[in-house]
């Protein structure tokens, strides 16, 4: 399906005109966000964990230590809620009440499973690696058996989600438009700085071309 069902769980209630339920929009935000926050309840108490993520088709991948309480929670079949946000700008209105932010966010709900097949686990780790830095998987050392044993990988089917987007300028009250107060948008973006070589790096090893490409794409 190209759209998610709208239920009491994923319906956008506050400013519903900002809500979107199509997969294309949701996937674009998931792919753009560098990390997510996963919330869950354990032993009657709420918890939330920030972590890296990657989309693999219609599944969301998470990984971490095999001892991770989050991944153990997912492996036991319990539900989680995942949120991602891309911040696009500060919206300065003439009034503090209407001052806001431009953003793109996704909240998804579901139950995942832990991947167990060796080939699928390696393929999932490649997806996660390439999400972080495209080109790195082909150059860096692959996980050895001990490292693979220490790593858990969860795949959550993306079956129920909603997107919320705020874009554009301030929405001041008509009575405030004549105020002598600057109003507008200050764009925000994640910028990549100059690579800092590891202190133990052997002389003569240049910054990989894929890193420079990645930096240029994020500086455009």
C-alpha positions in Angstrom: 0.0 0.0 0.0 1.2 3.5 -0.8 -0.6 5.0 2.3 -0.8 4.0 5.9 -4.1 3.4 7.5 -5.2 6.2 9.7 -6.2 4.9 13.2 -6.5 6.3 16.7 -2.9 5.3 17.2 -1.2 7.3 14.4 -3.8 10.1 13.6 -2.2 13.6 13.8 -4.5 15.4 16.2 -2.8 18.7 16.8 -2.9 20.8 13.6 -4.1 17.8 11.5 -3.6 19.8 8.2 0.1 19.2 8.8 -0.3 15.4 8.8 0.7 13.1 6.0 0.1 9.4 5.7 1.8 8.4 2.4 4.8 6.1 2.4 6.9 8.2 0.0 6.8 11.2 2.4 7.5 9.1 5.5 10.4 7.3 3.8 12.0 10.5 2.7 12.0 11.8 6.3 13.3 8.5 7.7 16.1 8.5 5.1 17.1 12.1 5.8 17.1 11.8 9.6 20.6 10.8 11.1 19.1 9.2 14.2 15.9 8.2 15.8 14.5 7.9 19.3 12.8 4.6 20.3 10.3 4.6 23.2 9.1 1.6 25.0 7.7 0.5 28.4 9.6 -2.0 30.5 8.6 -3.2 34.0 5.9 -0.6 34.1 8.2 2.3 33.4 8.7 4.4 30.3 12.1 4.5 28.5 13.4 6.2 25.4 16.7 5.4 23.6 18.4 7.5 20.9 20.1 5.4 18.3 21.1 5.1 14.7 18.6 3.7 12.2 18.3 2.8 8.5 15.4 1.9 6.3 15.7 -1.4 4.4 12.7 -1.4 2.1 9.6 -1.5 4.2 11.5 -2.3 7.4 13.4 -0.1 9.9 16.7 -1.4 11.1 18.1 -0.9 14.6 21.3 -2.4 16.0 23.3 -2.5 19.2 24.7 -4.8 21.9 23.2 -8.2 22.3 22.7 -7.2 25.9 20.7 -4.1 25.0 17.5 -3.9 26.9 15.8 -2.2 23.9 16.8 -5.0 21.5 15.9 -7.6 24.0 12.5 -5.9 24.4 12.0 -6.0 20.6 13.2 -9.6 20.4 10.5 -10.6 23.0 7.8 -9.3 20.6 6.9 -6.1 22.5 5.7 -3.0 20.7 7.8 0.1 20.3 7.3 3.6 19.1 10.0 5.3 16.9 10.3 9.0 16.3 12.6 10.9 13.9 12.8 14.7 13.3 14.6 16.8 10.8 14.8 20.4 11.9 14.7 22.8 8.9 14.5 26.3 10.5 13.6 28.7 13.3 10.4 30.6 12.6 10.5 34.0 14.3 7.1 35.5 14.5 6.2 39.0 15.7 4.6 37.4 18.7 6.2 34.8 20.9 3.0 32.8 20.8 3.4 32.2 17.0 7.2 31.7 17.1 7.8 28.2 15.9 10.1 25.8 14.0 10.0 24.3 10.5 10.4 20.5 10.7 9.7 17.2 9.2 8.9 14.3 11.6 7.8 10.7 11.5 6.3 8.6 14.3 5.9 4.9 13.6 4.5 2.1 15.7 5.1 -1.6 15.5 6.7 -4.8 16.7 10.0 -6.1 15.3 12.0 -9.2 15.3 15.7 -9.9 15.8 17.5 -11.1 12.6 19.2 -14.5 13.0 20.3 -15.6 9.6 24.0 -14.8 9.0 23.6 -13.5 5.5 20.7 -11.3 6.4 22.5 -9.9 9.4 25.5 -9.0 7.3 23.3 -7.4 4.6 21.4 -5.4 7.3 24.7 -4.2 8.8 25.8 -3.1 5.3 22.5 -1.0 5.0 23.2 0.6 8.4 26.8 1.3 7.5 25.9 2.8 4.1 23.2 5.0 5.8 25.9 6.5 8.1 28.6 6.9 5.4 28.0 5.7 1.8 31.1 3.8 0.6 32.4 2.8 3.9 31.3 -0.8 3.9 33.6 -1.6 0.9 36.7 -0.2 2.6 36.5 -0.9 6.4 37.0 -4.3 8.0 33.9 -6.4 8.2 32.6 -7.6 11.6 34.4 -10.8 12.7 32.4 -13.7 14.3 32.9 -12.5 17.8 31.7 -9.0 16.9 28.7 -10.4 15.1 27.8 -12.5 18.2 27.9 -9.4 20.3 25.6 -7.5 18.0 21.9 -7.7 17.8 19.9 -6.3 14.8 16.2 -5.6 14.9 13.9 -5.2 11.9 10.6 -3.4 12.5 8.0 -3.6 9.6 6.9 -0.1 8.7 3.1 -0.7 8.8 1.7 2.1 10.9 3.1 5.6 10.8 2.3 9.3 10.4 4.3 12.3 9.2 4.0 15.9 10.4 5.5 18.8 8.5 5.7 22.5 9.3 7.0 24.7 6.5 6.9 28.3 5.5 7.0 31.6 7.3 5.4 32.9 10.5 1.7 32.9 10.9 1.1 36.1 12.8 -2.2 37.5 13.8 -3.3 40.2 11.4 -3.3 42.8 14.1 0.5 42.2 14.7 1.6 42.6 11.1 2.2 46.3 11.5 4.6 45.8 14.4 8.1 47.1 14.0 9.5 43.7 14.9 11.6 41.5 12.4 9.9 38.3 11.4 11.0 35.5 9.2 12.8 32.1 8.9 16.3 31.3 9.9 17.1 28.1 7.9 18.9 25.3 9.7 20.9 22.3 8.4 23.4 19.8 9.6 26.8 20.7 8.2 29.9 18.5 7.9 33.1 20.0 9.2 36.7 19.3 8.2 37.7 15.7 8.8 40.0 15.2 11.8 42.4 12.3 11.3 42.8 9.8 14.1 46.0 10.2 16.1 47.2 6.7 15.2 46.5 7.1 11.4 49.5 6.1 9.3 51.1 9.0 7.3 50.0 9.4 3.7 46.5 8.0 4.0 44.2 10.6 2.4 40.6 11.3 3.3 38.5 8.9 1.2 36.8 10.4 -1.8 33.4 9.2 -0.7 33.8 11.3 2.5 34.5 14.4 0.4 31.5 13.6 -1.8 29.3 13.2 1.3 30.6 16.5 2.7 29.9 18.4 -0.6 26.4 17.1 -0.8 25.7 18.4 2.6 27.3 21.8 1.9 25.2 22.4 -1.2 
